[in-house]
């Protein structure tokens, strides 16, 4: 049996054109759509667009970060998947934050509240666990641990941003728990780890030596899909930029400031 995994930081459900000149205060405050010759910047609810892109992609399990919590069910329904979500940061007064995000997504930005969401298409979900890997400042970070019907486990993490020391602690704490919970079974461990192998080689070496988790996406990447107990059919790699772009009146609407990462694995034949 082969399976495809993707990991994607959704940027709180917003778009991110490559031209910084399109990301204006006029758009952010007044919700004016900005355009250049190739791309568009919008400030509206993009749930239908994210649903369309994810539903049309081929994958068995999706690890999503910076996902608006009220998107859990719509995304799962659109993708024909079962969902396991865990809240991360800025989720107090959630109903108020959701209303503000619907009124002006770019203005509230990450203040809407975040979550990690794991979606499983093949075989569904048979176990859900959650681990807080960091509490207190700068913000809460949590891991979603999911055991799927086909017999592999998934750990989905968004580690602390702009603090490699804290991100290292988050990642190693999550890897230790996920490895213990998975037991001897195959494990996918990924997400936005906020660590680049070329800058933090020791962390990735420890992940491989202590937990058997390999291999990172690229030397300069922060989004990774590591695995243990699985045969790598297609190594983790970022999607081409155009794969996360949709047509908007003849221009490109680029979703998120992160490129999805994709990998393909096979369960060992001995299983």
C-alpha positions as CSV (number, residue, x, y, z in Angstrom):
1,X,0.0,0.0,0.0
2,X,1.3,3.5,-0.9
3,X,0.2,6.8,0.5
4,X,0.7,10.4,-0.2
5,X,1.2,13.0,2.5
6,X,1.1,16.8,2.2
7,X,2.0,19.4,4.8
8,X,0.8,23.0,4.3
9,X,0.8,26.1,6.5
10,X,-2.5,27.9,5.4
11,X,-1.4,31.4,6.5
12,X,-4.7,31.7,8.3
13,X,-6.6,31.3,5.1
14,X,-5.2,34.2,3.3
15,X,-3.5,34.9,-0.1
16,X,0.0,36.1,-0.6
17,X,1.0,37.5,-4.1
18,X,4.7,37.5,-4.9
19,X,4.7,41.2,-5.6
20,X,5.0,43.1,-2.2
21,X,3.6,46.2,-3.8
22,X,0.2,44.5,-3.9
23,X,0.1,43.9,-0.2
24,X,-1.1,47.5,0.6
25,X,-2.6,49.1,3.6
26,X,-5.4,50.2,1.3
27,X,-6.3,46.6,0.7
28,X,-5.8,45.7,4.4
29,X,-7.9,48.5,5.8
30,X,-10.5,49.0,3.0
31,X,-10.6,45.6,1.4
32,X,-9.7,47.0,-2.0
33,X,-8.5,44.3,-4.5
34,X,-5.1,45.1,-5.9
35,X,-3.8,43.9,-9.3
36,X,-0.7,43.9,-11.4
37,X,0.0,42.2,-14.7
38,X,0.1,38.7,-13.3
39,X,-1.3,38.5,-9.8
40,X,-4.1,39.7,-7.6
41,X,-4.3,40.5,-3.9
42,X,-7.7,40.1,-2.3
43,X,-9.0,40.6,1.2
44,X,-11.9,38.2,1.6
45,X,-12.9,34.8,3.0
46,X,-11.0,32.3,0.9
47,X,-12.4,29.1,2.4
48,X,-14.0,28.1,-0.9
49,X,-10.7,28.5,-2.7
50,X,-8.7,26.5,-0.1
51,X,-11.4,23.9,-0.2
52,X,-11.3,23.7,-4.0
53,X,-7.5,23.4,-4.1
54,X,-7.2,20.8,-1.3
55,X,-10.2,18.8,-2.6
56,X,-8.7,18.6,-6.1
57,X,-5.2,17.5,-4.9
58,X,-4.3,13.8,-4.6
59,X,-3.3,12.9,-1.1
60,X,-4.2,10.4,1.7
61,X,-3.3,12.5,4.7
62,X,-2.9,16.3,5.0
63,X,-1.1,18.1,7.8
64,X,-2.3,21.7,7.9
65,X,-1.0,24.5,10.1
66,X,-2.3,28.0,10.8
67,X,-5.8,26.7,9.9
68,X,-8.8,28.8,11.1
69,X,-10.6,26.6,13.6
70,X,-14.0,27.1,12.1
71,X,-12.6,25.7,8.8
72,X,-12.2,22.2,10.3
73,X,-15.5,20.7,9.2
74,X,-15.8,22.5,5.8
75,X,-12.4,21.4,4.7
76,X,-13.0,17.8,5.9
77,X,-16.4,17.7,4.1
78,X,-14.9,19.2,0.9
79,X,-12.0,16.7,0.9
80,X,-14.0,13.6,1.8
81,X,-11.8,13.2,4.9
82,X,-12.0,12.7,8.6
83,X,-10.5,15.5,10.7
84,X,-8.4,15.9,13.8
85,X,-7.8,19.4,14.9
86,X,-6.0,20.9,17.9
87,X,-6.1,24.6,18.9
88,X,-2.8,26.4,19.1
89,X,-2.7,30.2,19.9
90,X,-4.9,33.2,20.2
91,X,-8.2,31.3,20.6
92,X,-9.8,33.2,23.5
93,X,-13.1,34.9,22.6
94,X,-13.2,32.6,19.5
95,X,-16.6,33.7,18.3
96,X,-15.6,37.4,18.3
97,X,-12.3,36.6,16.5
98,X,-14.2,34.5,13.9
99,X,-16.6,37.4,13.2
100,X,-13.7,39.8,12.9
101,X,-11.9,37.5,10.5
102,X,-15.0,37.2,8.3
103,X,-15.3,41.0,8.2
104,X,-11.7,41.6,7.4
105,X,-9.3,38.6,7.1
106,X,-6.1,40.5,6.4
107,X,-6.6,43.1,9.2
108,X,-7.0,40.5,12.0
109,X,-4.5,38.1,10.3
110,X,-3.2,35.6,12.8
111,X,-5.2,37.3,15.5
112,X,-8.1,35.2,14.4
113,X,-6.7,32.2,16.2
114,X,-4.9,29.1,14.9
115,X,-4.9,25.4,14.9
116,X,-3.2,22.3,13.5
117,X,-5.6,20.2,11.4
118,X,-4.9,16.7,10.2
119,X,-7.2,15.3,7.5
120,X,-7.2,11.6,6.7
121,X,-8.9,10.2,3.6
122,X,-7.9,6.6,3.4
123,X,-9.3,4.4,6.1
124,X,-10.2,7.2,8.4
125,X,-9.0,7.9,12.0
126,X,-9.0,5.4,14.8
127,X,-7.2,7.5,17.5
128,X,-6.7,11.1,18.4
129,X,-4.3,12.6,20.9
130,X,-3.0,16.1,21.7
131,X,0.1,17.3,23.3
132,X,0.9,20.9,24.4
133,X,4.6,21.2,23.5
134,X,4.9,24.9,24.6
135,X,2.8,27.0,26.9
136,X,3.2,30.6,27.8
137,X,5.1,33.2,25.8
138,X,5.4,33.8,23.0
139,X,2.4,31.6,22.4
140,X,0.9,28.1,22.8
141,X,2.1,25.3,20.5
142,X,0.5,21.9,20.3
143,X,0.9,18.6,18.4
144,X,-2.0,16.7,16.9
145,X,-1.3,12.9,17.0
146,X,-3.5,10.8,14.8
147,X,-3.6,7.1,14.2
148,X,-5.2,6.1,10.9
149,X,-7.2,3.0,9.9
150,X,-4.5,1.8,7.4
151,X,-2.1,1.4,10.4
152,X,0.2,4.4,10.3
153,X,0.4,7.4,12.7
154,X,0.7,11.1,11.9
155,X,2.1,13.8,14.1
156,X,1.3,17.4,13.0
157,X,3.2,20.3,14.6
158,X,3.7,24.0,14.1
159,X,6.8,24.9,16.2
160,X,7.6,28.3,17.7
161,X,8.5,30.9,15.1
162,X,11.6,33.1,15.1
163,X,13.1,31.3,18.1
164,X,15.2,28.3,17.0
165,X,15.9,27.4,20.6
166,X,12.2,27.1,21.4
167,X,11.4,25.5,18.1
168,X,14.1,22.9,18.9
169,X,12.5,22.1,22.2
170,X,9.0,21.9,20.6
171,X,10.2,19.5,17.9
172,X,12.1,17.2,20.1
173,X,9.4,17.1,22.7
174,X,6.8,16.3,20.0
175,X,9.0,13.7,18.4
176,X,9.6,11.9,21.7
177,X,5.8,11.7,22.5
178,X,4.8,10.8,18.9
179,X,7.4,8.0,18.8
180,X,6.2,6.6,22.1
181,X,2.5,6.8,21.2
182,X,3.2,5.2,17.7
183,X,5.0,2.3,19.3
184,X,6.5,0.1,16.6
185,X,4.1,1.3,13.9
186,X,5.0,3.5,11.0
187,X,5.1,7.2,11.8
188,X,4.8,10.4,9.7
189,X,6.1,13.5,11.6
190,X,5.8,16.8,10.0
191,X,4.5,20.3,9.7
192,X,5.9,23.8,9.9
193,X,8.9,23.0,12.2
194,X,10.4,26.5,11.8
195,X,13.9,25.0,11.6
196,X,16.1,24.8,8.6
197,X,18.5,21.8,8.3
198,X,21.4,24.0,7.1
199,X,21.0,26.3,10.2
200,X,20.1,23.6,12.8
201,X,21.7,20.4,11.5
202,X,22.0,19.0,15.0
203,X,18.2,18.8,15.5
204,X,17.7,16.8,12.4
205,X,20.6,14.5,13.2
206,X,19.0,13.9,16.6
207,X,15.6,13.2,15.0
208,X,17.2,10.6,12.8
209,X,19.4,9.0,15.5
210,X,17.0,9.0,18.4
211,X,13.7,8.5,16.6
212,X,14.5,7.2,13.1
213,X,12.8,10.2,11.5
214,X,14.2,11.2,8.1
215,X,14.6,13.0,5.8
216,X,14.0,16.8,5.8
217,X,12.5,18.5,2.7
218,X,15.5,20.7,1.7
219,X,18.4,22.4,3.5
220,X,16.7,25.8,3.5
221,X,13.1,24.5,4.1
222,X,11.1,24.9,7.3
223,X,8.1,22.7,6.3
224,X,9.0,19.1,6.5
225,X,7.6,15.6,6.3
226,X,9.8,13.1,8.1
227,X,9.0,9.4,8.4
228,X,9.9,6.3,10.3
229,X,9.0,2.7,9.4
230,X,7.9,3.6,5.8
231,X,9.5,3.1,2.5
232,X,10.2,6.4,0.7
233,X,8.6,6.3,-2.8
234,X,8.9,10.0,-3.5
235,X,11.0,12.2,-1.2
236,X,9.5,15.3,0.4
237,X,9.5,18.2,-2.0
238,X,7.7,21.6,-2.3
239,X,5.0,22.1,-4.8
240,X,5.7,24.4,-7.8
241,X,4.4,27.9,-7.1
242,X,1.7,27.7,-9.7
243,X,0.1,24.6,-8.1
244,X,-1.3,26.8,-5.3
245,X,-2.5,29.5,-7.6
246,X,-6.1,29.8,-8.8
247,X,-7.6,31.9,-11.6
248,X,-9.1,35.2,-10.5
249,X,-10.5,37.1,-13.5
250,X,-7.6,36.1,-15.6
251,X,-4.9,36.7,-12.9
252,X,-3.3,34.4,-10.5
253,X,-4.5,34.2,-6.9
254,X,-1.7,32.6,-4.8
255,X,-2.9,31.0,-1.7
256,X,-0.8,31.2,1.5
257,X,2.8,32.4,2.0
258,X,4.0,28.7,2.2
259,X,4.3,26.1,-0.5
260,X,2.8,22.8,0.3
261,X,5.2,19.9,0.8
262,X,4.4,16.5,-0.6
263,X,5.9,13.0,-0.1
264,X,4.9,9.5,-1.0
265,X,5.5,6.4,1.1
266,X,4.8,2.7,1.1
267,X,4.0,0.5,4.0
268,X,6.6,-2.2,4.4
269,X,5.7,-5.4,2.5
270,X,6.2,-7.4,5.7
271,X,3.1,-5.8,7.3
